[in-house]
Amino acid sequence: MSFPAFPTRKLTDAEIQQYRDDGVIMIKGAIDRNWLDLIEAGLEQGRGDMSLLGRFMSRKVGGYQMDIFLWKRIDQIRDAIYYGPFARWAQQLMGAKEVRFFYDQMFVKEPGTDAPTPWHQDLSFWPIRGEQICSFWIPLDPVTKENSGLLYVRGSHKWPQRFKAISPDYVAAIIDEKMDDIPDINAAPEKYDLVDWNMEPGDILMFHPLTLHGSYGNASRTRRRRALALRWTGDDVTYQPSAKRMPVHFRHESAVGGPLRGAAFPRILPDCDPAERALRARPEKPMPAKMVGSLLDNARAAIRLKLSGVDSRALKQTWGKPTQG
Ligand SMILES: O=C(O)CCC(=O)C(=O)O
């Protein structure tokens, strides 16, 4: 068997066209049980042993557990990324030759948590730019709108606006006050082409980094909602950090304005870079100096936003209980 594994099937031309038109597609029954079990085992390990960053991200929002870069410390997640079928799908979807892994993110909402994921575009706060970027969202539990299935604004990846990045914990450091305010979509849903799916474990969402998306809290009393997002980049992507974009706390050699390079963003296709992979032989921790730098940036950003009249509380959105249908 060769790795990364080949998916159960290729994406059809119609699915790729739909991704280009709508900015999101849902593929039913895409993931074999063995890969799903591997991811679930890794995610459960991550839930029980959160990183410092994850604890920081999850501190303000009761019942909403988030963490990133799990693959740096959890073998099952790393193996799913290096050996699973995901990189080949990303390659086909993006039409790319080279595929690099950008990062993973865990999103878990406990039953009864009312914490939404505010509407946002991912690319507005990512430290990369390019056309060939996509995310896969992999639920480990059955999801509906009631227990926090994702919602998308169809076609919004083609809108000209770049919206202020509103994260679930309202992190000031990634809010760029020069960007547009996100409209209060749920206050006037009839104005938007909203789309969502009921999903089962094994289904996968593939979406463009500019497609507006978000989710309600988990109104179910019994059903936890666990998901892992995997982010991929292709040939044209460059490293474009800024004080108002998500910091990367792991080692890499990408020059500003240049292609992604190094072990934080490992190359998976057309083949692995042995030097990058060797660096992941042992679990890796984020660099403490970079973490402290991020905390200071965040404090400075909160002051800057207040002084410039952007109060992060004013950016809160209408998210009541989901309406069915
Ligand atoms: O799971 C969620 O509620 C949020 C997912 C998300 O925003 C993402 O994967 O980019």
The ligand as a MOL file (V3000), in Angstrom:
LIG
                    3D

  0  0  0     0  0            999 V3000
M  V30 BEGIN CTAB
M  V30 COUNTS 10 9 0 0 0
M  V30 BEGIN ATOM
M  V30 1 O -16.8200 23.6280 14.5650 0
M  V30 2 C -17.1220 24.8160 14.6010 0
M  V30 3 O -18.1120 25.2590 15.1890 0
M  V30 4 C -16.2400 25.8110 13.8890 0
M  V30 5 C -15.4360 25.2570 12.7480 0
M  V30 6 C -14.6780 26.3120 12.0300 0
M  V30 7 O -14.8890 27.4850 12.1910 0
M  V30 8 C -13.6310 25.9090 11.0880 0
M  V30 9 O -13.3450 24.7210 10.9350 0
M  V30 10 O -13.0400 26.8150 10.4550 0
M  V30 END ATOM
M  V30 BEGIN BOND
M  V30 1 2 1 2
M  V30 2 1 2 3
M  V30 3 1 2 4
M  V30 4 1 4 5
M  V30 5 1 5 6
M  V30 6 2 6 7
M  V30 7 1 6 8
M  V30 8 2 8 9
M  V30 9 1 8 10
M  V30 END BOND
M  V30 END CTAB
M  END
